[in-house]
């Protein structure tokens, strides 16, 4: 979400495979978990950007982000280093997945 804002991306769609979380973010159900404050932060961020939405996707379709999150939790590195590395190239842990799912733009 923050990266989309920093890069001035338009029409950002955030996908998640946890239906309860997606529903909570979209205000469909209250989030009473200990992580509720994260949900509220995301809701505020989305409200300040009218061109951003959150949708549910299948776990299979969310494989690359899932692998990336697993990798990030196992490899604690300075966030600035991660940020600069991952913006410029596809992280090795998801390179194959991203290349398989790559969409070729129409002319």
Chimera marker file (.cmm) of the C-alpha trace (Angstrom):
<marker_set name="trace">
<marker id="1" x="0.000" y="0.000" z="0.000" r="1" g="1" b="0" radius="0.5"/>
<marker id="2" x="2.752" y="2.413" z="0.950" r="1" g="1" b="0" radius="0.5"/>
<marker id="3" x="4.800" y="1.436" z="-2.087" r="1" g="1" b="0" radius="0.5"/>
<marker id="4" x="1.853" y="2.222" z="-4.372" r="1" g="1" b="0" radius="0.5"/>
<marker id="5" x="1.526" y="5.625" z="-2.767" r="1" g="1" b="0" radius="0.5"/>
<marker id="6" x="5.271" y="6.338" z="-3.002" r="1" g="1" b="0" radius="0.5"/>
<marker id="7" x="5.333" y="5.374" z="-6.680" r="1" g="1" b="0" radius="0.5"/>
<marker id="8" x="2.124" y="7.353" z="-7.387" r="1" g="1" b="0" radius="0.5"/>
<marker id="9" x="0.460" y="4.237" z="-8.779" r="1" g="1" b="0" radius="0.5"/>
<marker id="10" x="-3.091" y="4.647" z="-10.003" r="1" g="1" b="0" radius="0.5"/>
<marker id="11" x="-5.801" y="2.012" z="-9.627" r="1" g="1" b="0" radius="0.5"/>
<marker id="12" x="-4.027" y="-0.187" z="-7.067" r="1" g="1" b="0" radius="0.5"/>
<marker id="13" x="-5.761" y="-3.481" z="-6.263" r="1" g="1" b="0" radius="0.5"/>
<marker id="14" x="-4.553" y="-5.296" z="-3.158" r="1" g="1" b="0" radius="0.5"/>
<marker id="15" x="-5.307" y="-9.023" z="-3.211" r="1" g="1" b="0" radius="0.5"/>
<marker id="16" x="-5.473" y="-11.277" z="-0.186" r="1" g="1" b="0" radius="0.5"/>
<marker id="17" x="-6.300" y="-14.940" z="0.284" r="1" g="1" b="0" radius="0.5"/>
<marker id="18" x="-7.755" y="-14.562" z="3.795" r="1" g="1" b="0" radius="0.5"/>
<marker id="19" x="-11.460" y="-13.862" z="3.236" r="1" g="1" b="0" radius="0.5"/>
<marker id="20" x="-12.049" y="-12.774" z="6.854" r="1" g="1" b="0" radius="0.5"/>
<marker id="21" x="-9.264" y="-10.194" z="6.651" r="1" g="1" b="0" radius="0.5"/>
<marker id="22" x="-10.439" y="-8.886" z="3.268" r="1" g="1" b="0" radius="0.5"/>
<marker id="23" x="-13.992" y="-8.572" z="4.642" r="1" g="1" b="0" radius="0.5"/>
<marker id="24" x="-12.719" y="-6.772" z="7.741" r="1" g="1" b="0" radius="0.5"/>
<marker id="25" x="-10.662" y="-4.337" z="5.659" r="1" g="1" b="0" radius="0.5"/>
<marker id="26" x="-13.658" y="-3.635" z="3.439" r="1" g="1" b="0" radius="0.5"/>
<marker id="27" x="-15.781" y="-2.983" z="6.533" r="1" g="1" b="0" radius="0.5"/>
<marker id="28" x="-18.036" y="-5.987" z="5.995" r="1" g="1" b="0" radius="0.5"/>
<marker id="29" x="-17.230" y="-7.570" z="9.343" r="1" g="1" b="0" radius="0.5"/>
<marker id="30" x="-15.664" y="-6.161" z="12.492" r="1" g="1" b="0" radius="0.5"/>
<marker id="31" x="-12.161" y="-7.290" z="13.367" r="1" g="1" b="0" radius="0.5"/>
<marker id="32" x="-11.874" y="-7.984" z="17.063" r="1" g="1" b="0" radius="0.5"/>
<marker id="33" x="-8.548" y="-9.793" z="16.962" r="1" g="1" b="0" radius="0.5"/>
<marker id="34" x="-5.317" y="-8.584" z="18.486" r="1" g="1" b="0" radius="0.5"/>
<marker id="35" x="-4.374" y="-7.474" z="14.962" r="1" g="1" b="0" radius="0.5"/>
<marker id="36" x="-7.373" y="-5.154" z="14.623" r="1" g="1" b="0" radius="0.5"/>
<marker id="37" x="-5.189" y="-2.061" z="14.716" r="1" g="1" b="0" radius="0.5"/>
<marker id="38" x="-3.447" y="-3.223" z="11.517" r="1" g="1" b="0" radius="0.5"/>
<marker id="39" x="-6.840" y="-3.549" z="9.831" r="1" g="1" b="0" radius="0.5"/>
<marker id="40" x="-7.740" y="-0.033" z="10.946" r="1" g="1" b="0" radius="0.5"/>
<marker id="41" x="-4.452" y="1.351" z="9.575" r="1" g="1" b="0" radius="0.5"/>
<marker id="42" x="-5.135" y="-0.287" z="6.214" r="1" g="1" b="0" radius="0.5"/>
<marker id="43" x="-8.698" y="1.073" z="6.176" r="1" g="1" b="0" radius="0.5"/>
<marker id="44" x="-7.418" y="4.596" z="6.794" r="1" g="1" b="0" radius="0.5"/>
<marker id="45" x="-4.835" y="4.204" z="4.031" r="1" g="1" b="0" radius="0.5"/>
<marker id="46" x="-7.459" y="3.019" z="1.569" r="1" g="1" b="0" radius="0.5"/>
<marker id="47" x="-9.880" y="5.811" z="2.468" r="1" g="1" b="0" radius="0.5"/>
<marker id="48" x="-7.222" y="8.420" z="1.725" r="1" g="1" b="0" radius="0.5"/>
<marker id="49" x="-6.722" y="6.958" z="-1.765" r="1" g="1" b="0" radius="0.5"/>
<marker id="50" x="-9.924" y="6.614" z="-3.734" r="1" g="1" b="0" radius="0.5"/>
<marker id="51" x="-8.266" y="4.500" z="-6.417" r="1" g="1" b="0" radius="0.5"/>
<marker id="52" x="-7.245" y="1.642" z="-4.119" r="1" g="1" b="0" radius="0.5"/>
<marker id="53" x="-9.270" y="-1.475" z="-3.358" r="1" g="1" b="0" radius="0.5"/>
<marker id="54" x="-8.893" y="-4.804" z="-1.567" r="1" g="1" b="0" radius="0.5"/>
<marker id="55" x="-10.266" y="-8.009" z="-3.074" r="1" g="1" b="0" radius="0.5"/>
<marker id="56" x="-10.211" y="-11.698" z="-2.189" r="1" g="1" b="0" radius="0.5"/>
<marker id="57" x="-8.257" y="-14.130" z="-4.343" r="1" g="1" b="0" radius="0.5"/>
<marker id="58" x="-7.567" y="-17.849" z="-4.094" r="1" g="1" b="0" radius="0.5"/>
<marker id="59" x="-4.539" y="-19.106" z="-2.231" r="1" g="1" b="0" radius="0.5"/>
<marker id="60" x="-3.171" y="-20.523" z="-5.485" r="1" g="1" b="0" radius="0.5"/>
<marker id="61" x="-3.399" y="-17.113" z="-7.157" r="1" g="1" b="0" radius="0.5"/>
<marker id="62" x="-1.651" y="-15.540" z="-4.173" r="1" g="1" b="0" radius="0.5"/>
<marker id="63" x="1.335" y="-17.908" z="-4.235" r="1" g="1" b="0" radius="0.5"/>
<marker id="64" x="4.089" y="-15.399" z="-5.071" r="1" g="1" b="0" radius="0.5"/>
<marker id="65" x="3.130" y="-12.894" z="-2.328" r="1" g="1" b="0" radius="0.5"/>
<marker id="66" x="2.762" y="-15.781" z="0.133" r="1" g="1" b="0" radius="0.5"/>
<marker id="67" x="6.269" y="-17.061" z="-0.681" r="1" g="1" b="0" radius="0.5"/>
<marker id="68" x="7.671" y="-13.543" z="-0.461" r="1" g="1" b="0" radius="0.5"/>
<marker id="69" x="6.123" y="-13.008" z="2.979" r="1" g="1" b="0" radius="0.5"/>
<marker id="70" x="7.514" y="-16.349" z="4.190" r="1" g="1" b="0" radius="0.5"/>
<marker id="71" x="10.950" y="-15.410" z="2.907" r="1" g="1" b="0" radius="0.5"/>
<marker id="72" x="10.814" y="-11.969" z="4.524" r="1" g="1" b="0" radius="0.5"/>
<marker id="73" x="9.910" y="-13.369" z="7.940" r="1" g="1" b="0" radius="0.5"/>
<marker id="74" x="12.843" y="-15.800" z="7.800" r="1" g="1" b="0" radius="0.5"/>
<marker id="75" x="15.411" y="-13.268" z="6.605" r="1" g="1" b="0" radius="0.5"/>
<marker id="76" x="15.552" y="-10.234" z="8.819" r="1" g="1" b="0" radius="0.5"/>
<marker id="77" x="17.453" y="-7.571" z="6.920" r="1" g="1" b="0" radius="0.5"/>
<marker id="78" x="17.452" y="-3.821" z="7.243" r="1" g="1" b="0" radius="0.5"/>
<marker id="79" x="14.170" y="-2.666" z="5.668" r="1" g="1" b="0" radius="0.5"/>
<marker id="80" x="15.966" y="-0.071" z="3.525" r="1" g="1" b="0" radius="0.5"/>
<marker id="81" x="18.096" y="-2.813" z="1.946" r="1" g="1" b="0" radius="0.5"/>
<marker id="82" x="15.014" y="-4.956" z="1.249" r="1" g="1" b="0" radius="0.5"/>
<marker id="83" x="13.143" y="-1.976" z="-0.176" r="1" g="1" b="0" radius="0.5"/>
<marker id="84" x="15.883" y="-0.985" z="-2.607" r="1" g="1" b="0" radius="0.5"/>
<marker id="85" x="16.649" y="-4.553" z="-3.686" r="1" g="1" b="0" radius="0.5"/>
<marker id="86" x="13.073" y="-5.671" z="-4.223" r="1" g="1" b="0" radius="0.5"/>
<marker id="87" x="12.019" y="-2.636" z="-6.206" r="1" g="1" b="0" radius="0.5"/>
<marker id="88" x="14.757" y="-3.078" z="-8.761" r="1" g="1" b="0" radius="0.5"/>
<marker id="89" x="14.615" y="-6.826" z="-9.344" r="1" g="1" b="0" radius="0.5"/>
<marker id="90" x="12.445" y="-9.832" z="-8.622" r="1" g="1" b="0" radius="0.5"/>
<marker id="91" x="13.593" y="-11.557" z="-5.422" r="1" g="1" b="0" radius="0.5"/>
<marker id="92" x="15.126" y="-14.981" z="-6.170" r="1" g="1" b="0" radius="0.5"/>
<marker id="93" x="12.641" y="-16.732" z="-3.863" r="1" g="1" b="0" radius="0.5"/>
<marker id="94" x="9.739" y="-15.869" z="-6.221" r="1" g="1" b="0" radius="0.5"/>
<marker id="95" x="11.489" y="-15.316" z="-9.563" r="1" g="1" b="0" radius="0.5"/>
<marker id="96" x="10.203" y="-18.528" z="-11.164" r="1" g="1" b="0" radius="0.5"/>
<marker id="97" x="6.638" y="-17.980" z="-9.962" r="1" g="1" b="0" radius="0.5"/>
<marker id="98" x="6.511" y="-14.395" z="-11.223" r="1" g="1" b="0" radius="0.5"/>
<marker id="99" x="7.948" y="-15.347" z="-14.612" r="1" g="1" b="0" radius="0.5"/>
<marker id="100" x="5.355" y="-18.144" z="-15.015" r="1" g="1" b="0" radius="0.5"/>
<marker id="101" x="2.521" y="-15.750" z="-14.145" r="1" g="1" b="0" radius="0.5"/>
<marker id="102" x="3.818" y="-12.839" z="-16.189" r="1" g="1" b="0" radius="0.5"/>
<marker id="103" x="1.228" y="-11.277" z="-18.451" r="1" g="1" b="0" radius="0.5"/>
<marker id="104" x="2.388" y="-10.150" z="-21.853" r="1" g="1" b="0" radius="0.5"/>
<marker id="105" x="0.797" y="-6.786" z="-22.718" r="1" g="1" b="0" radius="0.5"/>
<marker id="106" x="-1.173" y="-6.516" z="-25.945" r="1" g="1" b="0" radius="0.5"/>
<marker id="107" x="0.268" y="-4.220" z="-28.649" r="1" g="1" b="0" radius="0.5"/>
<link id1="1" id2="2" r="1" g="1" b="0" radius="0.2"/>
<link id1="2" id2="3" r="1" g="1" b="0" radius="0.2"/>
<link id1="3" id2="4" r="1" g="1" b="0" radius="0.2"/>
<link id1="4" id2="5" r="1" g="1" b="0" radius="0.2"/>
<link id1="5" id2="6" r="1" g="1" b="0" radius="0.2"/>
<link id1="6" id2="7" r="1" g="1" b="0" radius="0.2"/>
<link id1="7" id2="8" r="1" g="1" b="0" radius="0.2"/>
<link id1="8" id2="9" r="1" g="1" b="0" radius="0.2"/>
<link id1="9" id2="10" r="1" g="1" b="0" radius="0.2"/>
<link id1="10" id2="11" r="1" g="1" b="0" radius="0.2"/>
<link id1="11" id2="12" r="1" g="1" b="0" radius="0.2"/>
<link id1="12" id2="13" r="1" g="1" b="0" radius="0.2"/>
<link id1="13" id2="14" r="1" g="1" b="0" radius="0.2"/>
<link id1="14" id2="15" r="1" g="1" b="0" radius="0.2"/>
<link id1="15" id2="16" r="1" g="1" b="0" radius="0.2"/>
<link id1="16" id2="17" r="1" g="1" b="0" radius="0.2"/>
<link id1="17" id2="18" r="1" g="1" b="0" radius="0.2"/>
<link id1="18" id2="19" r="1" g="1" b="0" radius="0.2"/>
<link id1="19" id2="20" r="1" g="1" b="0" radius="0.2"/>
<link id1="20" id2="21" r="1" g="1" b="0" radius="0.2"/>
<link id1="21" id2="22" r="1" g="1" b="0" radius="0.2"/>
<link id1="22" id2="23" r="1" g="1" b="0" radius="0.2"/>
<link id1="23" id2="24" r="1" g="1" b="0" radius="0.2"/>
<link id1="24" id2="25" r="1" g="1" b="0" radius="0.2"/>
<link id1="25" id2="26" r="1" g="1" b="0" radius="0.2"/>
<link id1="26" id2="27" r="1" g="1" b="0" radius="0.2"/>
<link id1="27" id2="28" r="1" g="1" b="0" radius="0.2"/>
<link id1="28" id2="29" r="1" g="1" b="0" radius="0.2"/>
<link id1="29" id2="30" r="1" g="1" b="0" radius="0.2"/>
<link id1="30" id2="31" r="1" g="1" b="0" radius="0.2"/>
<link id1="31" id2="32" r="1" g="1" b="0" radius="0.2"/>
<link id1="32" id2="33" r="1" g="1" b="0" radius="0.2"/>
<link id1="33" id2="34" r="1" g="1" b="0" radius="0.2"/>
<link id1="34" id2="35" r="1" g="1" b="0" radius="0.2"/>
<link id1="35" id2="36" r="1" g="1" b="0" radius="0.2"/>
<link id1="36" id2="37" r="1" g="1" b="0" radius="0.2"/>
<link id1="37" id2="38" r="1" g="1" b="0" radius="0.2"/>
<link id1="38" id2="39" r="1" g="1" b="0" radius="0.2"/>
<link id1="39" id2="40" r="1" g="1" b="0" radius="0.2"/>
<link id1="40" id2="41" r="1" g="1" b="0" radius="0.2"/>
<link id1="41" id2="42" r="1" g="1" b="0" radius="0.2"/>
<link id1="42" id2="43" r="1" g="1" b="0" radius="0.2"/>
<link id1="43" id2="44" r="1" g="1" b="0" radius="0.2"/>
<link id1="44" id2="45" r="1" g="1" b="0" radius="0.2"/>
<link id1="45" id2="46" r="1" g="1" b="0" radius="0.2"/>
<link id1="46" id2="47" r="1" g="1" b="0" radius="0.2"/>
<link id1="47" id2="48" r="1" g="1" b="0" radius="0.2"/>
<link id1="48" id2="49" r="1" g="1" b="0" radius="0.2"/>
<link id1="49" id2="50" r="1" g="1" b="0" radius="0.2"/>
<link id1="50" id2="51" r="1" g="1" b="0" radius="0.2"/>
<link id1="51" id2="52" r="1" g="1" b="0" radius="0.2"/>
<link id1="52" id2="53" r="1" g="1" b="0" radius="0.2"/>
<link id1="53" id2="54" r="1" g="1" b="0" radius="0.2"/>
<link id1="54" id2="55" r="1" g="1" b="0" radius="0.2"/>
<link id1="55" id2="56" r="1" g="1" b="0" radius="0.2"/>
<link id1="56" id2="57" r="1" g="1" b="0" radius="0.2"/>
<link id1="57" id2="58" r="1" g="1" b="0" radius="0.2"/>
<link id1="58" id2="59" r="1" g="1" b="0" radius="0.2"/>
<link id1="59" id2="60" r="1" g="1" b="0" radius="0.2"/>
<link id1="60" id2="61" r="1" g="1" b="0" radius="0.2"/>
<link id1="61" id2="62" r="1" g="1" b="0" radius="0.2"/>
<link id1="62" id2="63" r="1" g="1" b="0" radius="0.2"/>
<link id1="63" id2="64" r="1" g="1" b="0" radius="0.2"/>
<link id1="64" id2="65" r="1" g="1" b="0" radius="0.2"/>
<link id1="65" id2="66" r="1" g="1" b="0" radius="0.2"/>
<link id1="66" id2="67" r="1" g="1" b="0" radius="0.2"/>
<link id1="67" id2="68" r="1" g="1" b="0" radius="0.2"/>
<link id1="68" id2="69" r="1" g="1" b="0" radius="0.2"/>
<link id1="69" id2="70" r="1" g="1" b="0" radius="0.2"/>
<link id1="70" id2="71" r="1" g="1" b="0" radius="0.2"/>
<link id1="71" id2="72" r="1" g="1" b="0" radius="0.2"/>
<link id1="72" id2="73" r="1" g="1" b="0" radius="0.2"/>
<link id1="73" id2="74" r="1" g="1" b="0" radius="0.2"/>
<link id1="74" id2="75" r="1" g="1" b="0" radius="0.2"/>
<link id1="75" id2="76" r="1" g="1" b="0" radius="0.2"/>
<link id1="76" id2="77" r="1" g="1" b="0" radius="0.2"/>
<link id1="77" id2="78" r="1" g="1" b="0" radius="0.2"/>
<link id1="78" id2="79" r="1" g="1" b="0" radius="0.2"/>
<link id1="79" id2="80" r="1" g="1" b="0" radius="0.2"/>
<link id1="80" id2="81" r="1" g="1" b="0" radius="0.2"/>
<link id1="81" id2="82" r="1" g="1" b="0" radius="0.2"/>
<link id1="82" id2="83" r="1" g="1" b="0" radius="0.2"/>
<link id1="83" id2="84" r="1" g="1" b="0" radius="0.2"/>
<link id1="84" id2="85" r="1" g="1" b="0" radius="0.2"/>
<link id1="85" id2="86" r="1" g="1" b="0" radius="0.2"/>
<link id1="86" id2="87" r="1" g="1" b="0" radius="0.2"/>
<link id1="87" id2="88" r="1" g="1" b="0" radius="0.2"/>
<link id1="88" id2="89" r="1" g="1" b="0" radius="0.2"/>
<link id1="89" id2="90" r="1" g="1" b="0" radius="0.2"/>
<link id1="90" id2="91" r="1" g="1" b="0" radius="0.2"/>
<link id1="91" id2="92" r="1" g="1" b="0" radius="0.2"/>
<link id1="92" id2="93" r="1" g="1" b="0" radius="0.2"/>
<link id1="93" id2="94" r="1" g="1" b="0" radius="0.2"/>
<link id1="94" id2="95" r="1" g="1" b="0" radius="0.2"/>
<link id1="95" id2="96" r="1" g="1" b="0" radius="0.2"/>
<link id1="96" id2="97" r="1" g="1" b="0" radius="0.2"/>
<link id1="97" id2="98" r="1" g="1" b="0" radius="0.2"/>
<link id1="98" id2="99" r="1" g="1" b="0" radius="0.2"/>
<link id1="99" id2="100" r="1" g="1" b="0" radius="0.2"/>
<link id1="100" id2="101" r="1" g="1" b="0" radius="0.2"/>
<link id1="101" id2="102" r="1" g="1" b="0" radius="0.2"/>
<link id1="102" id2="103" r="1" g="1" b="0" radius="0.2"/>
<link id1="103" id2="104" r="1" g="1" b="0" radius="0.2"/>
<link id1="104" id2="105" r="1" g="1" b="0" radius="0.2"/>
<link id1="105" id2="106" r="1" g="1" b="0" radius="0.2"/>
<link id1="106" id2="107" r="1" g="1" b="0" radius="0.2"/>
</marker_set>
